[in-house]
Amino acid sequence: LISNKAVNPADVRFFVGYAGWGAGQLEKELKEKSWIIAPASRPIVLSASSEKLWGAVLKNMGNEYAFLSNYPENPSMN
């Protein structure tokens, strides 16, 4: 799509990695509220740098989550 000019390269972002769960594990973690879930926001996902994406999403979720955006990647470095 990029080669055919059907999509602008600035509108594409890849996230590469691996995550795996055992049977029922993710459902259990969601029930325990171990995950912070946010609706997708095209402007944030495509405009924030990779390093600032998590903080931008948290700030967009409001005061309840905004304070988490300042936590260091490694809390022991705080």
N, CA, C, O and CB atoms as a CASP TS submission, in Angstrom:
PFRMAT TS
TARGET T0000
AUTHOR 0000-0000-0000
METHOD Language model
MODEL 1
PARENT N/A
ATOM      1  N   LEU     1       0.817  -1.199   0.000  1.00  0.00           N
ATOM      2  CA  LEU     1       0.000   0.000   0.000  1.00  0.00           C
ATOM      3  C   LEU     1       0.858   1.260   0.000  1.00  0.00           C
ATOM      4  O   LEU     1       0.535   2.237  -0.675  1.00  0.00           O
ATOM      5  CB  LEU     1      -0.928   0.000   1.199  1.00  0.00           C
ATOM      6  N   ILE     2       1.938   1.234   0.749  1.00  0.00           N
ATOM      7  CA  ILE     2       2.841   2.395   0.763  1.00  0.00           C
ATOM      8  C   ILE     2       3.495   2.554  -0.606  1.00  0.00           C
ATOM      9  O   ILE     2       3.556   3.662  -1.139  1.00  0.00           O
ATOM     10  CB  ILE     2       3.928   2.243   1.869  1.00  0.00           C
ATOM     11  N   SER     3       3.980   1.465  -1.170  1.00  0.00           N
ATOM     12  CA  SER     3       4.624   1.518  -2.491  1.00  0.00           C
ATOM     13  C   SER     3       3.676   2.032  -3.566  1.00  0.00           C
ATOM     14  O   SER     3       4.095   2.735  -4.486  1.00  0.00           O
ATOM     15  CB  SER     3       5.139   0.136  -2.883  1.00  0.00           C
ATOM     16  N   ASN     4       2.404   1.681  -3.450  1.00  0.00           N
ATOM     17  CA  ASN     4       1.405   2.117  -4.425  1.00  0.00           C
ATOM     18  C   ASN     4       0.819   3.482  -4.101  1.00  0.00           C
ATOM     19  O   ASN     4      -0.109   3.940  -4.767  1.00  0.00           O
ATOM     20  CB  ASN     4       0.296   1.104  -4.508  1.00  0.00           C
ATOM     21  N   LYS     5       1.361   4.131  -3.078  1.00  0.00           N
ATOM     22  CA  LYS     5       0.910   5.465  -2.659  1.00  0.00           C
ATOM     23  C   LYS     5      -0.551   5.470  -2.168  1.00  0.00           C
ATOM     24  O   LYS     5      -1.194   6.520  -2.139  1.00  0.00           O
ATOM     25  CB  LYS     5       1.064   6.447  -3.819  1.00  0.00           C
ATOM     26  N   ALA     6      -1.063   4.298  -1.787  1.00  0.00           N
ATOM     27  CA  ALA     6      -2.427   4.222  -1.251  1.00  0.00           C
ATOM     28  C   ALA     6      -2.460   4.590   0.226  1.00  0.00           C
ATOM     29  O   ALA     6      -3.511   4.933   0.768  1.00  0.00           O
ATOM     30  CB  ALA     6      -3.002   2.817  -1.451  1.00  0.00           C
ATOM     31  N   VAL     7      -1.294   4.515   0.873  1.00  0.00           N
ATOM     32  CA  VAL     7      -1.183   4.844   2.292  1.00  0.00           C
ATOM     33  C   VAL     7       0.059   5.701   2.482  1.00  0.00           C
ATOM     34  O   VAL     7       1.112   5.428   1.905  1.00  0.00           O
ATOM     35  CB  VAL     7      -1.119   3.551   3.179  1.00  0.00           C
ATOM     36  N   ASN     8      -0.074   6.722   3.284  1.00  0.00           N
ATOM     37  CA  ASN     8       1.051   7.595   3.625  1.00  0.00           C
ATOM     38  C   ASN     8       1.903   6.905   4.692  1.00  0.00           C
ATOM     39  O   ASN     8       1.347   6.431   5.683  1.00  0.00           O
ATOM     40  CB  ASN     8       0.549   8.994   4.128  1.00  0.00           C
ATOM     41  N   PRO     9       3.220   6.829   4.535  1.00  0.00           N
ATOM     42  CA  PRO     9       4.062   6.178   5.539  1.00  0.00           C
ATOM     43  C   PRO     9       3.891   6.777   6.941  1.00  0.00           C
ATOM     44  O   PRO     9       4.083   6.075   7.933  1.00  0.00           O
ATOM     45  CB  PRO     9       5.516   6.272   5.123  1.00  0.00           C
ATOM     46  N   ALA    10       3.537   8.045   7.035  1.00  0.00           N
ATOM     47  CA  ALA    10       3.335   8.672   8.348  1.00  0.00           C
ATOM     48  C   ALA    10       2.085   8.139   9.050  1.00  0.00           C
ATOM     49  O   ALA    10       1.912   8.350  10.250  1.00  0.00           O
ATOM     50  CB  ALA    10       3.231  10.189   8.194  1.00  0.00           C
ATOM     51  N   ASP    11       1.213   7.448   8.308  1.00  0.00           N
ATOM     52  CA  ASP    11      -0.014   6.902   8.885  1.00  0.00           C
ATOM     53  C   ASP    11       0.118   5.436   9.285  1.00  0.00           C
ATOM     54  O   ASP    11      -0.879   4.779   9.586  1.00  0.00           O
ATOM     55  CB  ASP    11      -1.148   7.053   7.906  1.00  0.00           C
ATOM     56  N   VAL    12       1.341   4.928   9.288  1.00  0.00           N
ATOM     57  CA  VAL    12       1.578   3.526   9.614  1.00  0.00           C
ATOM     58  C   VAL    12       2.576   3.425  10.759  1.00  0.00           C
ATOM     59  O   VAL    12       3.590   4.123  10.773  1.00  0.00           O
ATOM     60  CB  VAL    12       2.088   2.753   8.377  1.00  0.00           C
ATOM     61  N   ARG    13       2.283   2.556  11.713  1.00  0.00           N
ATOM     62  CA  ARG    13       3.210   2.317  12.812  1.00  0.00           C
ATOM     63  C   ARG    13       3.143   0.829  13.145  1.00  0.00           C
ATOM     64  O   ARG    13       2.058   0.262  13.274  1.00  0.00           O
ATOM     65  CB  ARG    13       2.864   3.209  14.069  1.00  0.00           C
ATOM     66  N   PHE    14       4.304   0.206  13.283  1.00  0.00           N
ATOM     67  CA  PHE    14       4.374  -1.213  13.620  1.00  0.00           C
ATOM     68  C   PHE    14       4.859  -1.372  15.053  1.00  0.00           C
ATOM     69  O   PHE    14       5.784  -0.683  15.482  1.00  0.00           O
ATOM     70  CB  PHE    14       5.306  -1.969  12.643  1.00  0.00           C
ATOM     71  N   PHE    15       4.238  -2.271  15.782  1.00  0.00           N
ATOM     72  CA  PHE    15       4.672  -2.629  17.128  1.00  0.00           C
ATOM     73  C   PHE    15       5.010  -4.112  17.075  1.00  0.00           C
ATOM     74  O   PHE    15       4.141  -4.946  16.823  1.00  0.00           O
ATOM     75  CB  PHE    15       3.561  -2.310  18.224  1.00  0.00           C
ATOM     76  N   VAL    16       6.266  -4.433  17.310  1.00  0.00           N
ATOM     77  CA  VAL    16       6.720  -5.796  17.159  1.00  0.00           C
ATOM     78  C   VAL    16       7.154  -6.333  18.516  1.00  0.00           C
ATOM     79  O   VAL    16       7.835  -5.652  19.282  1.00  0.00           O
ATOM     80  CB  VAL    16       7.868  -5.882  16.138  1.00  0.00           C
ATOM     81  N   GLY    17       6.758  -7.531  18.790  1.00  0.00           N
ATOM     82  CA  GLY    17       7.139  -8.164  20.042  1.00  0.00           C
ATOM     83  C   GLY    17       6.348  -9.456  20.199  1.00  0.00           C
ATOM     84  O   GLY    17       5.701  -9.926  19.263  1.00  0.00           O
ATOM     85  N   TYR    18       6.412 -10.003  21.370  1.00  0.00           N
ATOM     86  CA  TYR    18       5.705 -11.239  21.634  1.00  0.00           C
ATOM     87  C   TYR    18       5.041 -11.148  22.990  1.00  0.00           C
ATOM     88  O   TYR    18       5.638 -10.664  23.952  1.00  0.00           O
ATOM     89  CB  TYR    18       6.653 -12.446  21.566  1.00  0.00           C
ATOM     90  N   ALA    19       3.835 -11.603  23.066  1.00  0.00           N
ATOM     91  CA  ALA    19       3.137 -11.757  24.337  1.00  0.00           C
ATOM     92  C   ALA    19       2.376 -13.068  24.262  1.00  0.00           C
ATOM     93  O   ALA    19       1.729 -13.357  23.255  1.00  0.00           O
ATOM     94  CB  ALA    19       2.174 -10.541  24.634  1.00  0.00           C
ATOM     95  N   GLY    20       2.446 -13.841  25.289  1.00  0.00           N
ATOM     96  CA  GLY    20       1.745 -15.115  25.289  1.00  0.00           C
ATOM     97  C   GLY    20       1.092 -15.359  26.632  1.00  0.00           C
ATOM     98  O   GLY    20       1.624 -14.985  27.677  1.00  0.00           O
ATOM     99  N   TRP    21      -0.050 -15.981  26.592  1.00  0.00           N
ATOM    100  CA  TRP    21      -0.784 -16.297  27.807  1.00  0.00           C
ATOM    101  C   TRP    21      -1.221 -17.743  27.759  1.00  0.00           C
ATOM    102  O   TRP    21      -1.444 -18.304  26.686  1.00  0.00           O
ATOM    103  CB  TRP    21      -1.998 -15.365  27.984  1.00  0.00           C
ATOM    104  N   GLY    22      -1.341 -18.343  28.931  1.00  0.00           N
ATOM    105  CA  GLY    22      -1.913 -19.676  29.024  1.00  0.00           C
ATOM    106  C   GLY    22      -3.425 -19.578  28.920  1.00  0.00           C
ATOM    107  O   GLY    22      -3.985 -18.482  28.958  1.00  0.00           O
ATOM    108  N   ALA    23      -4.077 -20.703  28.790  1.00  0.00           N
ATOM    109  CA  ALA    23      -5.535 -20.741  28.673  1.00  0.00           C
ATOM    110  C   ALA    23      -6.182 -20.029  29.856  1.00  0.00           C
ATOM    111  O   ALA    23      -5.925 -20.368  31.011  1.00  0.00           O
ATOM    112  CB  ALA    23      -6.037 -22.197  28.587  1.00  0.00           C
ATOM    113  N   GLY    24      -7.023 -19.038  29.558  1.00  0.00           N
ATOM    114  CA  GLY    24      -7.749 -18.313  30.598  1.00  0.00           C
ATOM    115  C   GLY    24      -6.947 -17.265  31.346  1.00  0.00           C
ATOM    116  O   GLY    24      -7.512 -16.510  32.136  1.00  0.00           O
ATOM    117  N   GLN    25      -5.649 -17.201  31.116  1.00  0.00           N
ATOM    118  CA  GLN    25      -4.801 -16.278  31.874  1.00  0.00           C
ATOM    119  C   GLN    25      -5.158 -14.811  31.602  1.00  0.00           C
ATOM    120  O   GLN    25      -5.283 -14.027  32.543  1.00  0.00           O
ATOM    121  CB  GLN    25      -3.333 -16.524  31.535  1.00  0.00           C
ATOM    122  N   LEU    26      -5.319 -14.438  30.353  1.00  0.00           N
ATOM    123  CA  LEU    26      -5.637 -13.053  30.028  1.00  0.00           C
ATOM    124  C   LEU    26      -6.991 -12.650  30.609  1.00  0.00           C
ATOM    125  O   LEU    26      -7.128 -11.563  31.169  1.00  0.00           O
ATOM    126  CB  LEU    26      -5.631 -12.848  28.512  1.00  0.00           C
ATOM    127  N   GLU    27      -7.980 -13.513  30.479  1.00  0.00           N
ATOM    128  CA  GLU    27      -9.298 -13.219  31.040  1.00  0.00           C
ATOM    129  C   GLU    27      -9.205 -12.989  32.549  1.00  0.00           C
ATOM    130  O   GLU    27      -9.842 -12.082  33.085  1.00  0.00           O
ATOM    131  CB  GLU    27     -10.281 -14.365  30.736  1.00  0.00           C
ATOM    132  N   LYS    28      -8.411 -13.814  33.226  1.00  0.00           N
ATOM    133  CA  LYS    28      -8.224 -13.673  34.673  1.00  0.00           C
ATOM    134  C   LYS    28      -7.552 -12.339  34.985  1.00  0.00           C
ATOM    135  O   LYS    28      -7.971 -11.638  35.907  1.00  0.00           O
ATOM    136  CB  LYS    28      -7.381 -14.846  35.237  1.00  0.00           C
ATOM    137  N   GLU    29      -6.519 -11.983  34.230  1.00  0.00           N
ATOM    138  CA  GLU    29      -5.818 -10.726  34.453  1.00  0.00           C
ATOM    139  C   GLU    29      -6.727  -9.525  34.192  1.00  0.00           C
ATOM    140  O   GLU    29      -6.651  -8.526  34.906  1.00  0.00           O
ATOM    141  CB  GLU    29      -4.582 -10.651  33.565  1.00  0.00           C
ATOM    142  N   LEU    30      -7.584  -9.615  33.177  1.00  0.00           N
ATOM    143  CA  LEU    30      -8.536  -8.533  32.903  1.00  0.00           C
ATOM    144  C   LEU    30      -9.533  -8.392  34.052  1.00  0.00           C
ATOM    145  O   LEU    30      -9.860  -7.278  34.461  1.00  0.00           O
ATOM    146  CB  LEU    30      -9.284  -8.792  31.576  1.00  0.00           C
ATOM    147  N   LYS    31     -10.011  -9.512  34.566  1.00  0.00           N
ATOM    148  CA  LYS    31     -10.954  -9.497  35.682  1.00  0.00           C
ATOM    149  C   LYS    31     -10.305  -8.896  36.930  1.00  0.00           C
ATOM    150  O   LYS    31     -10.971  -8.207  37.703  1.00  0.00           O
ATOM    151  CB  LYS    31     -11.459 -10.921  35.978  1.00  0.00           C
ATOM    152  N   GLU    32      -9.021  -9.150  37.128  1.00  0.00           N
ATOM    153  CA  GLU    32      -8.273  -8.615  38.277  1.00  0.00           C
ATOM    154  C   GLU    32      -7.878  -7.149  38.086  1.00  0.00           C
ATOM    155  O   GLU    32      -7.311  -6.525  38.983  1.00  0.00           O
ATOM    156  CB  GLU    32      -7.019  -9.452  38.517  1.00  0.00           C
ATOM    157  N   LYS    33      -8.188  -6.606  36.898  1.00  0.00           N
ATOM    158  CA  LYS    33      -7.817  -5.226  36.535  1.00  0.00           C
ATOM    159  C   LYS    33      -6.302  -5.032  36.562  1.00  0.00           C
ATOM    160  O   LYS    33      -5.798  -3.997  37.000  1.00  0.00           O
ATOM    161  CB  LYS    33      -8.489  -4.222  37.491  1.00  0.00           C
ATOM    162  N   SER    34      -5.582  -6.063  36.079  1.00  0.00           N
ATOM    163  CA  SER    34      -4.132  -5.991  35.968  1.00  0.00           C
ATOM    164  C   SER    34      -3.697  -5.192  34.748  1.00  0.00           C
ATOM    165  O   SER    34      -2.520  -4.854  34.621  1.00  0.00           O
ATOM    166  CB  SER    34      -3.545  -7.386  35.908  1.00  0.00           C
ATOM    167  N   TRP    35      -4.614  -4.890  33.861  1.00  0.00           N
ATOM    168  CA  TRP    35      -4.336  -4.160  32.634  1.00  0.00           C
ATOM    169  C   TRP    35      -5.061  -2.830  32.654  1.00  0.00           C
ATOM    170  O   TRP    35      -6.166  -2.728  33.187  1.00  0.00           O
ATOM    171  CB  TRP    35      -4.745  -4.980  31.402  1.00  0.00           C
ATOM    172  N   ILE    36      -4.451  -1.820  32.080  1.00  0.00           N
ATOM    173  CA  ILE    36      -5.119  -0.542  31.862  1.00  0.00           C
ATOM    174  C   ILE    36      -5.560  -0.560  30.406  1.00  0.00           C
ATOM    175  O   ILE    36      -4.730  -0.649  29.502  1.00  0.00           O
ATOM    176  CB  ILE    36      -4.174   0.705  32.189  1.00  0.00           C
ATOM    177  N   ILE    37      -6.856  -0.476  30.183  1.00  0.00           N
ATOM    178  CA  ILE    37      -7.405  -0.561  28.835  1.00  0.00           C
ATOM    179  C   ILE    37      -7.933   0.808  28.434  1.00  0.00           C
ATOM    180  O   ILE    37      -8.663   1.452  29.188  1.00  0.00           O
ATOM    181  CB  ILE    37      -8.527  -1.637  28.750  1.00  0.00           C
ATOM    182  N   ALA    38      -7.557   1.241  27.246  1.00  0.00           N
ATOM    183  CA  ALA    38      -7.990   2.543  26.745  1.00  0.00           C
ATOM    184  C   ALA    38      -8.510   2.390  25.330  1.00  0.00           C
ATOM    185  O   ALA    38      -8.032   1.539  24.579  1.00  0.00           O
ATOM    186  CB  ALA    38      -6.837   3.570  26.793  1.00  0.00           C
ATOM    187  N   PRO    39      -9.489   3.210  24.959  1.00  0.00           N
ATOM    188  CA  PRO    39      -9.925   3.182  23.570  1.00  0.00           C
ATOM    189  C   PRO    39      -8.808   3.676  22.663  1.00  0.00           C
ATOM    190  O   PRO    39      -7.991   4.502  23.069  1.00  0.00           O
ATOM    191  CB  PRO    39     -11.193   4.033  23.379  1.00  0.00           C
ATOM    192  N   ALA    40      -8.774   3.181  21.462  1.00  0.00           N
ATOM    193  CA  ALA    40      -7.754   3.617  20.512  1.00  0.00           C
ATOM    194  C   ALA    40      -7.983   5.074  20.135  1.00  0.00           C
ATOM    195  O   ALA    40      -9.122   5.516  19.983  1.00  0.00           O
ATOM    196  CB  ALA    40      -7.761   2.725  19.252  1.00  0.00           C
ATOM    197  N   SER    41      -6.897   5.811  19.988  1.00  0.00           N
ATOM    198  CA  SER    41      -6.969   7.204  19.569  1.00  0.00           C
ATOM    199  C   SER    41      -5.992   7.392  18.418  1.00  0.00           C
ATOM    200  O   SER    41      -4.781   7.464  18.629  1.00  0.00           O
ATOM    201  CB  SER    41      -6.650   8.181  20.754  1.00  0.00           C
ATOM    202  N   ARG    42      -6.510   7.470  17.223  1.00  0.00           N
ATOM    203  CA  ARG    42      -5.664   7.594  16.040  1.00  0.00           C
ATOM    204  C   ARG    42      -4.681   8.771  16.157  1.00  0.00           C
ATOM    205  O   ARG    42      -3.496   8.594  15.876  1.00  0.00           O
ATOM    206  CB  ARG    42      -6.535   7.764  14.794  1.00  0.00           C
ATOM    207  N   PRO    43      -5.141   9.973  16.567  1.00  0.00           N
ATOM    208  CA  PRO    43      -4.196  11.092  16.666  1.00  0.00           C
ATOM    209  C   PRO    43      -3.045  10.815  17.636  1.00  0.00           C
ATOM    210  O   PRO    43      -1.901  11.174  17.358  1.00  0.00           O
ATOM    211  CB  PRO    43      -4.929  12.345  17.101  1.00  0.00           C
ATOM    212  N   ILE    44      -3.343  10.181  18.766  1.00  0.00           N
ATOM    213  CA  ILE    44      -2.276   9.899  19.738  1.00  0.00           C
ATOM    214  C   ILE    44      -1.340   8.826  19.205  1.00  0.00           C
ATOM    215  O   ILE    44      -0.121   8.990  19.251  1.00  0.00           O
ATOM    216  CB  ILE    44      -2.872   9.458  21.093  1.00  0.00           C
ATOM    217  N   VAL    45      -1.888   7.744  18.705  1.00  0.00           N
ATOM    218  CA  VAL    45      -1.053   6.633  18.230  1.00  0.00           C
ATOM    219  C   VAL    45      -0.137   7.071  17.097  1.00  0.00           C
ATOM    220  O   VAL    45       1.019   6.651  17.039  1.00  0.00           O
ATOM    221  CB  VAL    45      -1.928   5.467  17.768  1.00  0.00           C
ATOM    222  N   LEU    46      -0.639   7.910  16.195  1.00  0.00           N
ATOM    223  CA  LEU    46       0.169   8.291  15.042  1.00  0.00           C
ATOM    224  C   LEU    46       1.035   9.517  15.278  1.00  0.00           C
ATOM    225  O   LEU    46       1.969   9.757  14.513  1.00  0.00           O
ATOM    226  CB  LEU    46      -0.717   8.538  13.874  1.00  0.00           C
ATOM    227  N   SER    47       0.753  10.305  16.316  1.00  0.00           N
ATOM    228  CA  SER    47       1.556  11.513  16.508  1.00  0.00           C
ATOM    229  C   SER    47       2.584  11.392  17.628  1.00  0.00           C
ATOM    230  O   SER    47       3.643  12.016  17.561  1.00  0.00           O
ATOM    231  CB  SER    47       0.654  12.674  16.790  1.00  0.00           C
ATOM    232  N   ALA    48       2.290  10.606  18.647  1.00  0.00           N
ATOM    233  CA  ALA    48       3.232  10.487  19.760  1.00  0.00           C
ATOM    234  C   ALA    48       4.423   9.621  19.352  1.00  0.00           C
ATOM    235  O   ALA    48       4.267   8.634  18.634  1.00  0.00           O
ATOM    236  CB  ALA    48       2.533   9.891  21.006  1.00  0.00           C
ATOM    237  N   SER    49       5.611  10.003  19.818  1.00  0.00           N
ATOM    238  CA  SER    49       6.782   9.165  19.571  1.00  0.00           C
ATOM    239  C   SER    49       6.619   7.865  20.351  1.00  0.00           C
ATOM    240  O   SER    49       5.863   7.816  21.321  1.00  0.00           O
ATOM    241  CB  SER    49       8.103   9.900  19.976  1.00  0.00           C
ATOM    242  N   SER    50       7.307   6.835  19.944  1.00  0.00           N
ATOM    243  CA  SER    50       7.211   5.544  20.637  1.00  0.00           C
ATOM    244  C   SER    50       7.504   5.689  22.125  1.00  0.00           C
ATOM    245  O   SER    50       6.860   5.050  22.957  1.00  0.00           O
ATOM    246  CB  SER    50       8.176   4.531  20.013  1.00  0.00           C
ATOM    247  N   GLU    51       8.481   6.533  22.456  1.00  0.00           N
ATOM    248  CA  GLU    51       8.873   6.708  23.847  1.00  0.00           C
ATOM    249  C   GLU    51       7.810   7.441  24.659  1.00  0.00           C
ATOM    250  O   GLU    51       7.740   7.277  25.877  1.00  0.00           O
ATOM    251  CB  GLU    51      10.181   7.456  23.922  1.00  0.00           C
ATOM    252  N   LYS    52       6.988   8.242  24.000  1.00  0.00           N
ATOM    253  CA  LYS    52       5.999   9.059  24.713  1.00  0.00           C
ATOM    254  C   LYS    52       4.569   8.548  24.556  1.00  0.00           C
ATOM    255  O   LYS    52       3.641   9.133  25.115  1.00  0.00           O
ATOM    256  CB  LYS    52       6.072  10.482  24.228  1.00  0.00           C
ATOM    257  N   LEU    53       4.383   7.469  23.806  1.00  0.00           N
ATOM    258  CA  LEU    53       3.042   6.981  23.510  1.00  0.00           C
ATOM    259  C   LEU    53       2.279   6.584  24.772  1.00  0.00           C
ATOM    260  O   LEU    53       1.136   7.003  24.957  1.00  0.00           O
ATOM    261  CB  LEU    53       3.119   5.801  22.567  1.00  0.00           C
ATOM    262  N   TRP    54       2.896   5.783  25.641  1.00  0.00           N
ATOM    263  CA  TRP    54       2.227   5.309  26.855  1.00  0.00           C
ATOM    264  C   TRP    54       1.792   6.491  27.713  1.00  0.00           C
ATOM    265  O   TRP    54       0.662   6.516  28.202  1.00  0.00           O
ATOM    266  CB  TRP    54       3.156   4.374  27.662  1.00  0.00           C
ATOM    267  N   GLY    55       2.668   7.460  27.900  1.00  0.00           N
ATOM    268  CA  GLY    55       2.327   8.641  28.694  1.00  0.00           C
ATOM    269  C   GLY    55       1.206   9.442  28.064  1.00  0.00           C
ATOM    270  O   GLY    55       0.328   9.932  28.774  1.00  0.00           O
ATOM    271  N   ALA    56       1.214   9.586  26.753  1.00  0.00           N
ATOM    272  CA  ALA    56       0.171  10.339  26.058  1.00  0.00           C
ATOM    273  C   ALA    56      -1.186   9.659  26.220  1.00  0.00           C
ATOM    274  O   ALA    56      -2.196  10.332  26.424  1.00  0.00           O
ATOM    275  CB  ALA    56       0.516  10.485  24.567  1.00  0.00           C
ATOM    276  N   VAL    57      -1.215   8.345  26.131  1.00  0.00           N
ATOM    277  CA  VAL    57      -2.471   7.603  26.314  1.00  0.00           C
ATOM    278  C   VAL    57      -2.978   7.787  27.737  1.00  0.00           C
ATOM    279  O   VAL    57      -4.162   8.054  27.941  1.00  0.00           O
ATOM    280  CB  VAL    57      -2.276   6.095  26.003  1.00  0.00           C
ATOM    281  N   LEU    58      -2.096   7.648  28.721  1.00  0.00           N
ATOM    282  CA  LEU    58      -2.516   7.810  30.116  1.00  0.00           C
ATOM    283  C   LEU    58      -3.044   9.216  30.386  1.00  0.00           C
ATOM    284  O   LEU    58      -4.069   9.371  31.050  1.00  0.00           O
ATOM    285  CB  LEU    58      -1.351   7.504  31.055  1.00  0.00           C
ATOM    286  N   LYS    59      -2.365  10.230  29.887  1.00  0.00           N
ATOM    287  CA  LYS    59      -2.823  11.607  30.085  1.00  0.00           C
ATOM    288  C   LYS    59      -4.184  11.817  29.444  1.00  0.00           C
ATOM    289  O   LYS    59      -5.027  12.521  29.999  1.00  0.00           O
ATOM    290  CB  LYS    59      -1.809  12.604  29.508  1.00  0.00           C
ATOM    291  N   ASN    60      -4.406  11.222  28.293  1.00  0.00           N
ATOM    292  CA  ASN    60      -5.677  11.344  27.595  1.00  0.00           C
ATOM    293  C   ASN    60      -6.814  10.680  28.365  1.00  0.00           C
ATOM    294  O   ASN    60      -7.978  11.030  28.167  1.00  0.00           O
ATOM    295  CB  ASN    60      -5.568  10.740  26.209  1.00  0.00           C
ATOM    296  N   MET    61      -6.497   9.731  29.237  1.00  0.00           N
ATOM    297  CA  MET    61      -7.518   9.022  30.005  1.00  0.00           C
ATOM    298  C   MET    61      -7.997   9.833  31.214  1.00  0.00           C
ATOM    299  O   MET    61      -8.964   9.444  31.868  1.00  0.00           O
ATOM    300  CB  MET    61      -6.976   7.676  30.468  1.00  0.00           C
ATOM    301  N   GLY    62      -7.343  10.940  31.514  1.00  0.00           N
ATOM    302  CA  GLY    62      -7.810  11.795  32.606  1.00  0.00           C
ATOM    303  C   GLY    62      -6.978  11.672  33.866  1.00  0.00           C
ATOM    304  O   GLY    62      -6.025  10.895  33.933  1.00  0.00           O
ATOM    305  N   ASN    63      -7.359  12.458  34.863  1.00  0.00           N
ATOM    306  CA  ASN    63      -6.572  12.578  36.099  1.00  0.00           C
ATOM    307  C   ASN    63      -6.330  11.262  36.821  1.00  0.00           C
ATOM    308  O   ASN    63      -5.277  11.072  37.429  1.00  0.00           O
ATOM    309  CB  ASN    63      -7.253  13.515  37.031  1.00  0.00           C
ATOM    310  N   GLU    64      -7.293  10.358  36.760  1.00  0.00           N
ATOM    311  CA  GLU    64      -7.138   9.084  37.444  1.00  0.00           C
ATOM    312  C   GLU    64      -5.899   8.321  36.961  1.00  0.00           C
ATOM    313  O   GLU    64      -5.297   7.564  37.723  1.00  0.00           O
ATOM    314  CB  GLU    64      -8.382   8.235  37.244  1.00  0.00           C
ATOM    315  N   TYR    65      -5.527   8.520  35.708  1.00  0.00           N
ATOM    316  CA  TYR    65      -4.395   7.810  35.109  1.00  0.00           C
ATOM    317  C   TYR    65      -3.216   8.711  34.773  1.00  0.00           C
ATOM    318  O   TYR    65      -2.096   8.226  34.611  1.00  0.00           O
ATOM    319  CB  TYR    65      -4.843   7.109  33.868  1.00  0.00           C
ATOM    320  N   ALA    66      -3.448  10.009  34.667  1.00  0.00           N
ATOM    321  CA  ALA    66      -2.402  10.937  34.224  1.00  0.00           C
ATOM    322  C   ALA    66      -1.154  10.866  35.092  1.00  0.00           C
ATOM    323  O   ALA    66      -0.041  10.974  34.578  1.00  0.00           O
ATOM    324  CB  ALA    66      -2.935  12.354  34.221  1.00  0.00           C
ATOM    325  N   PHE    67      -1.320  10.686  36.406  1.00  0.00           N
ATOM    326  CA  PHE    67      -0.147  10.646  37.283  1.00  0.00           C
ATOM    327  C   PHE    67       0.777   9.481  36.948  1.00  0.00           C
ATOM    328  O   PHE    67       1.982   9.560  37.188  1.00  0.00           O
ATOM    329  CB  PHE    67      -0.584  10.551  38.737  1.00  0.00           C
ATOM    330  N   LEU    68       0.229   8.406  36.399  1.00  0.00           N
ATOM    331  CA  LEU    68       1.057   7.253  36.031  1.00  0.00           C
ATOM    332  C   LEU    68       1.994   7.566  34.867  1.00  0.00           C
ATOM    333  O   LEU    68       3.000   6.884  34.675  1.00  0.00           O
ATOM    334  CB  LEU    68       0.172   6.067  35.672  1.00  0.00           C
ATOM    335  N   SER    69       1.664   8.591  34.094  1.00  0.00           N
ATOM    336  CA  SER    69       2.472   8.917  32.916  1.00  0.00           C
ATOM    337  C   SER    69       3.867   9.397  33.293  1.00  0.00           C
ATOM    338  O   SER    69       4.766   9.406  32.453  1.00  0.00           O
ATOM    339  CB  SER    69       1.776   9.978  32.082  1.00  0.00           C
ATOM    340  N   ASN    70       4.055   9.794  34.540  1.00  0.00           N
ATOM    341  CA  ASN    70       5.369  10.267  34.991  1.00  0.00           C
ATOM    342  C   ASN    70       6.199   9.187  35.670  1.00  0.00           C
ATOM    343  O   ASN    70       7.342   9.436  36.052  1.00  0.00           O
ATOM    344  CB  ASN    70       5.195  11.422  35.936  1.00  0.00           C
ATOM    345  N   TYR    71       5.641   7.994  35.825  1.00  0.00           N
ATOM    346  CA  TYR    71       6.395   6.914  36.451  1.00  0.00           C
ATOM    347  C   TYR    71       7.570   6.550  35.548  1.00  0.00           C
ATOM    348  O   TYR    71       7.411   6.486  34.329  1.00  0.00           O
ATOM    349  CB  TYR    71       5.489   5.672  36.714  1.00  0.00           C
ATOM    350  N   PRO    72       8.729   6.315  36.119  1.00  0.00           N
ATOM    351  CA  PRO    72       9.863   5.891  35.301  1.00  0.00           C
ATOM    352  C   PRO    72       9.653   4.491  34.762  1.00  0.00           C
ATOM    353  O   PRO    72       8.934   3.693  35.362  1.00  0.00           O
ATOM    354  CB  PRO    72      11.156   5.951  36.106  1.00  0.00           C
ATOM    355  N   GLU    73      10.274   4.188  33.636  1.00  0.00           N
ATOM    356  CA  GLU    73      10.169   2.858  33.052  1.00  0.00           C
ATOM    357  C   GLU    73      10.612   1.794  34.060  1.00  0.00           C
ATOM    358  O   GLU    73      10.014   0.722  34.155  1.00  0.00           O
ATOM    359  CB  GLU    73      11.014   2.766  31.767  1.00  0.00           C
ATOM    360  N   ASN    74      11.657   2.109  34.800  1.00  0.00           N
ATOM    361  CA  ASN    74      12.145   1.229  35.850  1.00  0.00           C
ATOM    362  C   ASN    74      11.891   1.929  37.176  1.00  0.00           C
ATOM    363  O   ASN    74      12.638   2.843  37.524  1.00  0.00           O
ATOM    364  CB  ASN    74      13.667   0.885  35.661  1.00  0.00           C
ATOM    365  N   PRO    75      10.854   1.533  37.943  1.00  0.00           N
ATOM    366  CA  PRO    75      10.517   2.243  39.172  1.00  0.00           C
ATOM    367  C   PRO    75      11.660   2.313  40.181  1.00  0.00           C
ATOM    368  O   PRO    75      11.674   3.216  41.018  1.00  0.00           O
ATOM    369  CB  PRO    75       9.340   1.591  39.812  1.00  0.00           C
ATOM    370  N   SER    76      12.607   1.401  40.129  1.00  0.00           N
ATOM    371  CA  SER    76      13.730   1.473  41.063  1.00  0.00           C
ATOM    372  C   SER    76      14.636   2.657  40.772  1.00  0.00           C
ATOM    373  O   SER    76      15.481   3.009  41.595  1.00  0.00           O
ATOM    374  CB  SER    76      14.535   0.189  41.015  1.00  0.00           C
ATOM    375  N   MET    77      14.467   3.284  39.591  1.00  0.00           N
ATOM    376  CA  MET    77      15.269   4.454  39.233  1.00  0.00           C
ATOM    377  C   MET    77      14.609   5.755  39.717  1.00  0.00           C
ATOM    378  O   MET    77      15.140   6.841  39.487  1.00  0.00           O
ATOM    379  CB  MET    77      15.480   4.504  37.709  1.00  0.00           C
ATOM    380  N   ASN    78      13.472   5.646  40.374  1.00  0.00           N
ATOM    381  CA  ASN    78      12.731   6.819  40.833  1.00  0.00           C
ATOM    382  C   ASN    78      13.420   7.457  42.028  1.00  0.00           C
ATOM    383  O   ASN    78      12.940   8.461  42.554  1.00  0.00           O
ATOM    384  CB  ASN    78      11.291   6.439  41.194  1.00  0.00           C
TER
END
